């Protein structure tokens, strides 16, 4: 089965968080995720949006790339400007990263040449760690 790629670019303003959340939730539902899994994906999209907004100018944009590959939904958010890697992360960034680690099967921040991308993976029926 070939994978499907959906790209969504929205202004980096709070009124567009719902657009990202609804798109992510619909795609999770499309591959048959449970209510709780869809809610995790929705929450992940919102936290990724908030994280990106703290790094993008208010007149900037945030790009979400969704890839559906069988029972897996992968979301890449970015690229967007990265703060100095040597600095201690802001409290908002630490909180968002904590939430993303909690609701995603995989979460990674990729940093390259002054920009970063959030990489999120949620799998249908993946065991919940606890």
N, C-alpha and C positions, 0 to 999 in steps of 0.2 A: 504494500500500500504506500503510495507516495505521500509525502508530508505536504501540508497546506501552510502557507505563510500569509499572515495578515499584518499590515503595518498601519498604525494609527499615530498621527502626529497632532498634538493638541497644544494650545497656548499654555504657558506655565502660570496659570491662574486658577485659584481654588474652584471656581465654578465649573471647571472641566474635569475635576477629579471623578465626578459621577460618570462621565463618559468612559473613562478608563476602567472604572470598576464594573460597569455594566457590560462592556465589551469582554472583559476577562471572564466574568461570571457566565455570560452566554456561551463562550467558547468552551469553558469547563463543562457546562451542562450538555453541550453538543456531543462531547465524547463520553457522556454517561456517568460523570462524577456524581457522587452522593451529595445530599444537601450540605453536609458538613465540609466536604471537599470543595464544593463550589464556594462556600462561605470563606474557606481558607484562601482560595484564589482571589476572591473579591477583596479580602483584607490585604493580601499581598500586593495587589495592583494599587490599592489606595496608599499603602505605606511606601511603595516604590515611587509613586507620584509625589508624595510629601517629601521624601528624601531628595528626589531630583529637583523639586521646586526650591529647596534651600540652596542649591548650587547654580540655578539658572536665573538670569535676570528676569524681572517681571514681564518684560516684552519679548522674552525668548519662547522657545517651544520644547516640548518633551516628546520623544518618539518611543513608542512601544512597538516591538516586533514580537508577534505571537506566532509560534510554530506548533501545529498539531501534528504529532507523529504517532499514530496509533493511539495507545492509552496515555500518552505523555503530552502535557502542555508546557512548553518552554516560553518564557517571557524575557526578552532583553529590553532594558530601559536605558536609553542613552544613545550615543555618548553625550555627556555633558561635562562642563568644566570641573576639574578635580581641585579640591583645596590642597594645600601643601601636605604631602603624605607624612612628613616628619612631625607635623603638629598632632596634638591629641585630638581625636574626633570630637565634634560638638556633641552636647547631650542629645540633641534631636537626632543626629546621625546614629548614635549608639542605640537609642530607643528604637528607631526604625529598623536597624540591623537585627536587634533582638527579636522584634516581631517577625521579620522576614525569615530568620532562622527557625522560628517556632512553627510557622505555617507552611513552609515550603519543604519539599523533600531534599532539595539542593538550593543553596544560596551562595553566591560569590560576587565580590566586587572586583572587576578587572580594571586595573589602572595602567594607562599607557600614555606617555608624552603629554601629561597635563590634563588628560580627560579620563573619565571613568564610565563604566557601564555596569549596571546591575543585571545579574543573570539569575533567573528564578526557574525552578523546575518543580512541577507538581505532577505526580503519576496517579492514574486511576487505581484505586484500591491499594495504595501503598500502605504498609503497616505504620501505625502511629507509634512513635517512640515516647516513652514516658517514664 
